[in-house]
Amino acid sequence: MSLFRRMSQVFQQKANTALNKVENPTEALDLSYEKMLENLQQVRRSIADVLTSQKRLEAQRAQLQAQYDKLQGQARQALQQGQEDLAKTALGRAQSLEGQVTALDPQIEQLKGQEQALEATAQKLSSKLELFRSQRETMKAQYTAAKASTQAMENLTGLSEHMTDVTLMMDRAQEKITQAQARSAAVGELADSGVLDQIAIGGPKDDIEAALRANSADGNINLQLEQMKAELGLTQPSASGGQATLEQGKVNQPIGEVGAASPAATDDSLVVRIAGVTRYRVPSSIKPALEGLDVAMETAINSGDEASFSKCADSLQKLLAKSGTELQETDLTPSDLVVPAPDMTIAEAKSLLGKE
């Protein structure tokens, strides 16, 4: 499937180029500074949360200590009144509270240690933030100066994009003027020689025109035959495509065929993107049909048959919609193939693929 694979590669190249053009060092520095600020604020919030937990445990410990002291006093008072059983009860409760108070002490110390560690981290982040802030302003100034200097030198030397466009337009205009002058001289010579007074080329006795029409008819028949094979799944792939063979109505696809190493093919399916429209997950069993349409579309591109190319693209979309499942925009599965849209022209396909 040379056409589909090449189109996928072209889309990836254009996406990388677009990202490189959009990226701005100044905005990247500002975003990094904001991320560092967010991290510092998060650490400070964590310190507040740890301190809150520590104060809560200290309050709980103070409350248990107060109850312990109260029970100790009640035990002494009961002994003074001669109620030894009541004193034992009070001392038993006091002993239980003493264990709880003792268990809270290491927890409070642990929270104090965490608070100190977070405070040290916050101080380090704050120092780095101040250093980065000064460096950010310096780097932004350097980038602005370098960009202005580059633009000035490009305008001066004629290397800027604007000056390049102007130069190219002047070259094209000069070329058109030269062609017009040459054509004018050629027509003048033909008029003087009397050649234009003879029977026009392409008349009823023109054998060259008849041969060209016969070749055109043969090309249309071959193209229709490839389309019919693609619809029936009885196709032989192109030299640049896979190596599937047809034998007794079954398609054998050896290792090395297009899509065999893609992630989607491992689960017996492919992810196909229709350029500018949507994506489908389709079973790998329709590869023969895809290969047939690939051959037919290449034939249409080479012969310049716009109607056949559009028909193949429409058949391709119907095949994907019928045999596959349309993927949601939130599905980030990479595409194995990118195919032309039904409204794409041959000129657009050639421009996308870099064909002359």
ZIDATA-V377007 format. One record per helix or strand of 3 or more residues. SS is the DSSP state (@ for helix, = for strand). FROM is the first residue (numbers start at 1). LEN is the number of residues. If there is no record, write none. Layout:
ss,from,len
SS,FROM,LEN
SS,FROM,LEN
This chain:
ss,from,len
@,2,21
@,25,56
@,84,74
@,161,33
@,195,3
@,207,26
=,245,3
=,250,3
@,263,5
=,269,6
=,278,6
@,284,20
@,306,18
=,324,3
=,337,3
@,346,8
